[in-house]
Amino acid sequence: MAPRTSERRAAGAAPGRAQLPVRDRILDVADELFYAEGIRAVSADRIIAAASVSKVTFYRHFPTKDDLVVAYLELRASVEREAVEVLRVRHAGDPEGLLTALAQQLAAVSCAPGFRGCPYINAAAEYADPEHVVRRAVAAHRAWFAGLLQEQLGELGVTDPAVPEQLMMLRDGAMVHGDLGGSGETRAQTLLAAGRAIIRAAR
């Protein structure tokens, strides 16, 4: 749900690519290309050229392309967790407020320029084997987000284990819906109404 690394850099929240350490520079290029064009469509050679590093340097940091893909997903996860932590602090003691803020942020991101869907759903679609290291990275991040939902729902007195899964499905639907139409405000209102209906029915 959080902005991409390149967007944070452009906004002044991260250093320019040329200033980054070599590993971070490679990862920054991968983040941009993997998200924009798809993981399998972008070769290691293309990333090496765009990052202005040698093959020896690239493979010293990332022995396989899968290692780079996992690092890309972990980078995305860390940025998202940072954004969520800001919201947690802002809505401390207010689980309903936090869940509302998460839905609003999700709606805003899914309408932002350059949005191309959820990076984790996109990655899962490219790697069919659920035991693949990339799919395990996807599963780990989704488990974290589901746990966050379960924690906040518990504070609201909602203990049905099906409810976090239902909200995850809403989240996935909103991300897949992406740029198919509608404003961020409309999407937020729809997402909030659906989420509140699920929580109300479970109480």
C-alpha positions in Angstrom: 0.0 0.0 0.0 3.0 2.3 0.5 4.6 4.4 -2.3 7.3 2.7 -4.3 10.9 3.4 -3.4 11.4 5.5 -6.6 8.4 7.6 -5.6 9.7 8.2 -2.1 13.1 9.2 -3.6 11.4 11.7 -6.0 9.6 13.2 -3.1 12.8 13.7 -1.1 12.2 10.8 1.3 15.1 8.7 -0.1 18.5 9.6 -1.7 18.9 9.7 -5.5 19.9 6.4 -7.2 23.5 7.5 -8.0 24.0 8.2 -4.2 22.9 4.7 -3.2 25.3 1.9 -2.2 25.8 -0.6 -5.0 23.4 -3.3 -3.6 20.7 -0.7 -3.0 21.2 0.8 -6.5 20.6 -2.6 -8.0 17.6 -3.2 -5.9 16.2 0.3 -6.7 16.4 -0.5 -10.5 14.8 -3.9 -9.9 12.0 -2.3 -7.9 11.2 0.1 -10.7 11.4 -2.4 -13.6 9.9 -5.5 -11.9 6.8 -3.5 -10.8 6.4 -1.6 -14.1 7.0 -4.5 -16.5 6.7 -7.8 -14.6 9.4 -9.9 -13.0 10.0 -12.5 -15.7 9.9 -9.8 -18.4 13.0 -8.1 -17.0 16.3 -9.9 -17.3 19.3 -9.7 -15.0 21.4 -8.3 -17.8 18.9 -5.4 -18.2 19.1 -4.6 -14.5 22.9 -4.8 -14.6 23.0 -2.3 -17.4 20.5 0.1 -15.8 22.3 0.0 -12.5 25.7 0.6 -14.2 27.4 -2.4 -12.4 29.4 -5.3 -13.7 28.0 -8.8 -13.8 30.6 -9.8 -11.1 29.3 -7.1 -8.8 25.7 -8.0 -9.5 26.1 -11.7 -8.7 28.2 -11.0 -5.7 25.2 -9.2 -4.2 22.5 -11.4 -5.7 23.7 -14.9 -6.6 20.5 -15.7 -8.5 17.7 -13.6 -10.0 15.4 -15.3 -7.4 17.5 -13.7 -4.7 16.9 -10.3 -6.2 13.2 -10.9 -6.6 12.9 -11.9 -2.9 14.9 -8.8 -1.9 12.5 -6.7 -4.1 9.5 -8.1 -2.3 11.1 -7.7 1.1 11.9 -4.0 0.2 8.3 -3.5 -0.8 7.2 -5.1 2.5 9.5 -2.9 4.6 8.2 0.3 3.0 4.6 -0.9 3.6 5.3 -1.8 7.2 6.9 1.6 7.8 3.7 3.3 6.4 1.5 1.1 8.5 3.6 1.9 11.6 3.0 5.6 11.1 -0.8 4.9 11.0 -0.5 2.7 14.1 1.1 5.6 16.0 -1.5 8.1 14.7 -4.4 5.8 15.7 -3.0 4.3 18.9 -5.8 2.9 21.0 -8.3 3.3 18.1 -8.5 0.1 16.1 -11.5 1.2 14.1 -9.6 4.4 13.2 -6.6 2.4 12.1 -8.7 0.0 9.9 -10.4 3.0 8.3 -7.0 4.7 7.6 -5.7 1.5 6.1 -8.7 1.3 3.7 -8.3 5.0 2.8 -4.6 4.6 2.1 -5.3 1.5 0.0 -7.9 3.3 -2.1 -5.5 6.3 -2.6 -2.6 4.1 -3.6 -4.7 2.1 -6.1 -5.6 5.3 -7.9 -2.1 6.7 -7.9 -0.3 7.3 -11.2 1.8 4.3 -12.2 -0.2 1.9 -10.1 0.0 -1.6 -11.6 -1.6 -3.7 -9.0 -0.4 -5.4 -5.9 3.3 -6.4 -6.2 2.7 -9.5 -4.2 -0.3 -10.7 -6.2 1.6 -9.9 -9.4 4.6 -11.9 -8.2 2.4 -14.9 -7.1 0.8 -14.9 -10.6 4.3 -15.3 -12.1 5.4 -18.1 -9.8 3.0 -21.0 -9.8 4.8 -23.3 -7.3 3.5 -22.4 -3.8 6.8 -23.7 -2.3 9.0 -21.5 -4.5 11.1 -19.0 -2.5 9.3 -16.1 -4.2 5.9 -17.5 -3.2 7.1 -17.9 0.4 8.1 -14.3 0.5 4.6 -13.3 -0.8 3.0 -15.6 1.8 5.1 -14.1 4.6 4.0 -10.6 3.9 0.4 -11.5 3.5 0.5 -13.4 6.8 1.9 -10.2 8.4 -1.0 -8.1 7.1 -3.6 -10.7 8.0 -2.1 -10.7 11.5 -2.4 -7.0 11.7 -6.1 -7.2 10.8 -6.7 -10.0 13.3 -5.0 -7.9 16.0 -7.2 -4.9 15.3 -10.3 -6.9 15.0 -9.6 -8.6 18.3 -9.5 -5.1 19.9 -13.0 -4.5 18.5 -14.2 -7.8 20.0 -14.3 -9.6 16.7 -12.7 -13.0 17.1 -14.1 -15.0 14.2 -11.0 -16.2 12.3 -12.9 -15.9 9.0 -13.2 -12.1 9.3 -9.5 -11.3 8.6 -9.7 -13.5 5.6 -12.8 -11.8 4.3 -11.1 -8.4 4.8 -8.0 -9.7 3.0 -10.3 -10.6 0.0 -11.6 -7.1 0.0 -8.1 -5.8 0.0 -7.1 -8.1 -2.9 -10.2 -7.1 -4.8 -9.4 -3.4 -4.4 -5.8 -3.9 -5.5 -6.9 -5.9 -8.6 -9.5 -3.4 -9.4 -6.7 -0.9 -9.6 -7.1 1.6 -12.4 -10.2 0.0 -13.9 -12.3 3.1 -13.0 -13.6 5.2 -10.2 -12.0 7.9 -8.1 -10.0 7.3 -4.9 -12.8 8.8 -2.8 -15.4 6.5 -4.4 -13.2 3.5 -4.0 -12.5 4.4 -0.3 -16.2 4.7 0.4 -17.0 1.4 -1.2 -14.2 -0.4 0.6 -15.1 1.1 3.9 -18.8 0.2 3.5 -18.0 -3.4 2.6 -15.5 -3.7 5.4 -17.8 -2.2 8.0 -20.6 -4.5 6.9 -18.4 -7.6 7.4 -17.3 -6.4 10.9 -20.8 -5.4 11.9 -22.2 -8.8 10.9 -19.4 -10.5 13.0 -20.0 -8.6 16.1 
